[in-house]
Amino acid sequence: MWDPAKYLSFRAHRDRPAHDLLARVPERSARRVVDLGCGAGNLTSLLTARWPDAAVEATDSSPEMVEAARARGVDAQVEDVRDWKPSPDTDVVLCNAVLQWVPEHPELLRSWLPELPQGASFAFQVPGNFDSPSYAAIRELVAQPQWAAEGLLRADSVLGPQGYAELIADLGLGVDAWETTYAQRLEGPDPVLEWLSGTALRPVRASLDEQGWAEFRAELGARLRAAYPRRSDGTTWFPFRRVFAVAHRL
């Protein structure tokens, strides 16, 4: 289950890659724009502002996130990303921090992209930090029987920029692929733990009772504080690698 409030607690940091991603989508008119995996709808406004005359389609698999999006005035619908299909007028798709949760997403891209109309763009970004100290610490803990959890993202959950570039180019589409590591400035006690609680740790939280979750957080928090030490000014710097790709239907 997604917690929109927890996810949005780091909104300024989480939204930045989406802004950078959309900056690489060519300027052109659009008939339909899609926020695929819209979450709480906090990014849908970027699409409506840039393409005010387009029909807006927003979907997410989480009822909690869709409810939060609707509270923002977004006409979001509950739909699994695996069931989505582009329509003949789909000119722009934003898929922000979604595909890492879908192991078969390379095959979905191979089915979606050739179906886009001429001139359309499909822009997506995924986290690329699954080999980071934070994920290493999580994997070490969930390997212990008392904290075993299903659904944790693996180190090979996503491709690198070249992997996506080759996949898209092999389909005959134009592609712009790159990666960026953001040095995120976090503040407060255990900020990396709080950051991960809104995303990567959801499967762990769902598998544990309150006491187990508290014990897991305490153990993980200690490891994260060692890996990402807090500076004397209260700042914790958290490297945040993202992988981006924009496919263009020529």
N, C-alpha and C positions, 0 to 999 in steps of 0.2 A: 504494500500500500504506500502510495506517495503522500508526503506531508507538504502541501504547497507552502505553508508558512516557513517550515524549516528550509525548503529549497530556495525560497526567495530571500532568506535572511542574508545571503551573499549576492544579491541581485546585481549590484554594480560590477562585481567581478565576473559573474557568470554570463552576463549579457555582452560583455566586451567582444568576445570572439564573433558573436553574431553580427555586430556592427562591422567588424573587419571583413567578414564573409560577404555581406551584402554589398560592401563597397566595390567588390570585384565582379558583381553582376552587371552586365552592360546596360546602359541607359536605353530604354525602348518602352513602347506602350505594351500593355498586357491586358488580355481579356479576362483571365482567371489567374489568381495567385493563391498558392497553397502553403499553409503553415502545417507541415506534416510532422506530427508529434508536438503540438502547440503548447503542451504543459499548461501553465496557469494563464496563458494568453498574453504574457508580458511582452512578447516580441511581435505579436500580430500587428500591433499598431505601426511598427516599422514598415510593414507591407502596405497597409492601408494609406499611410502617409505618402509613400513613394508612388503607389499606383492607385490613386483615389477613385478612378473610374472602373477599376477591375472588380469582378466578383471575387469575394474572399471565401476560401474554404479552410477551415481549421479543424483538425482531428487529433485525438489523443486516446490511448488505450486505457488511461486511468480515469475512472469516474470522478475521483476527488479533484484531479487537475481540471477536468472539463467543467466541473461545477465552479471552480475558482475562476476559470476563463469566462464563463457566462456572467459571473458577478462583475467582471470588468466590461461587460457589454459585447463580448465576442460570441458570435453564434457558433460555438464549438460543438462537435459531435463526438461521441465515443466510437472509436474504430481502431482495431488493431492495425498497425502499420503494414503487416503482412497482407492485409485484405485490400489495401488501397490500390487503385488503378488510376493512371492519368486519363483525363477526359480530352477530347479533341481540341479544346480551347485552353488547356493548361499551359500557360506561357512562362510562369515562374514558380519554382518550388523551393521553399526553405525547409531544410531538415536539420535542425540544430540540436546536437548532443542527443541523438536518438539511436542511430544505427549500431552503436556499440552494444546495445541491449539485444540485438537481433543477430544470432550467430550466422544465419544464412543471408545476411544483407548483401554480400557481393552478388549472389544470384538474383536478389530482388532488383539491384541496380541494373543487372543485365536484362531483366524483363521490362523494367520501367523506361529506361532511357531511350531505347529505340521507338517507343510509343509516343514520345513527346512530339508536338508539332514543330515544324521548321522554325528556327529562330528562338526556341524555348531554352531556358536555363534551369538547371537543377543544381542547387547549391547546398552543400552539407559540410558539417564539421563534427569531429569526434575527439574525445580525449585520447592523448597519445602517451599517457604517463603510467601505463600498467606495469612497467618495470621499475617504478620509482620506489624509494624507501617506504612511502606510506602504504602502497599496495603490498610490498614485500612483508611488512609488519602484519597486515591483515591476513595474508595467506598463511603466515607462520602460525597465527593464533587459531584460525579456523581449521587448521590441520589437526588441532588437539580435539579429542573426542567430545569434551564437554561443550565445545563451541562449534561443532560441525554445522555448516550451513550450505544450502544449495543456492545456485544462481549468482554466485560471486563472479564478477568479470575476470577473465583470464588475461594473461599477458599477450595472447594472440587474438584478442577480441576484435582488433581493428588492423587494417593494413597501414603501411606508411604512405607518404605522399607519392612515391614512385609506383607503389602497388596500385593505388587508385588511378593514377595517371595512365598506367598501362591498361588497366581494365576498361577505362572509358575510351581511350584511343582505339583499342581493339574493336570497339563497337562502331567506329567511324565518326565519333563525336569529337569536337574540339574540347580541350581541357586545360584548366589552370589549377595546379595543385601545389601546395606548399605546407610548411609547418611553422609554428611560432611557439616559443616558450615565454610565457608571461611571468615576470617576477611579481607575484601577488603579495601585496602588503596586507597582512592580516593582523588583527588586534584582539585583545581580550585573552582570557584564560583558555587554554586548549583550543585555539582557533582551527587548527588543522583537523582535529577530531570533530569539531562542530561542522566544518566544511564537508567532511566525508559522511557525516550522519545524514545529510540531506540527499545523498546519491548512492555512493558505493556500498554503504553499510546497510541499506534497506533490507537486503536478503538476510543479513545476520540478525537485524532487529526483529524481523518477522519470525525467526526460528527460535527466539529466546523469550523466557518469561522476564518479568521485571527485575528479579534478583540476578538472573543470568546476564541480562543486558547491562546492569550496573557493574557487575564484575568484569564483563568483557570491556566496557568502556574504560574502567580503571586501569586494566592491564594495557590496553591499546594506547590510552592517553600517555602513560609513562614512556612507552616506546616512541611515540610520536614527538614527545617533548625532547627526547634525546636526539632524534633524527632532525628535528626542526627547532633548534633552540631559540628561546625568546631573548631578544636583545634588551639591553638596559633601558631603552626608551619604550619598551612594551610592545615593540613590533616583532612579528614573526614573518619571515620571508618564505613564501611557498612557491617553488617553481611549478608552473602549470603549462605543460606542453599540449598543444592542440594540432590536429591534422585537418587540413581544409582541402576541398575540391569543388570546382564549379565546372559542370559539364554543359557544353553548348551544342544544341542540335543544329547542325549546319544546314 
